[in-house]
């Protein structure tokens, strides 16, 4: 398995873990609201149910975001290597590894830090479509594309 494939697998697992956690939390809230409905009455009960409903909506929103990230990752073929930067490219710029996919947390693979970024981000947008040797500046920092996988 290549370095890029390991990174892709790591991000797929990270996103799947987050999906599982959010689904578990939503199920737990649903169960709590059912149990609460059996034993309570009055204003306190209504407030508690309302708060649970709001929390459930927040979790559903977060779950939707993570499912979108998974959909992006699922579309990427981690074996593809292009001359120009595309979604799914692993780019080394200024000694930093950048994985163009979705905005995800920084990870370490083989003790090397990798940052996943969205092609819509300012840095991702500048990288897209460029080749090795291309240099540019964002917020006063100069970048040079050293490699593309």
CORVENUR-V666611 format. One record per pair of residues at least 24 apart in sequence whose ideal C-beta (glycine too) atoms are under 7 Angstrom apart, sorted by the first residue. I is the first residue (numbers start at 1). J is the second residue. Records with the same first field share a line. If there is no record, write none. Layout:
I=J, J
This chain:
3=109, 110
4=78, 90, 149
5=78, 79
6=109
7=90, 99, 109, 114
8=76, 78
10=107, 109
11=73, 101, 104, 116
12=73
14=104
15=66, 69, 70, 73
16=70
18=66
19=63, 66, 67, 70
22=59, 62, 63, 66
23=63
25=59
26=56, 59, 60, 63
29=55, 56
69=102, 104
72=101, 102
73=101, 102
76=101
81=149
82=148
83=131
84=129, 130, 131
85=127, 128, 129, 130, 148
87=119
89=148, 149
90=149
91=127, 145, 148
92=146, 147
93=143, 144, 145, 146
94=143, 144
98=127
100=124, 127
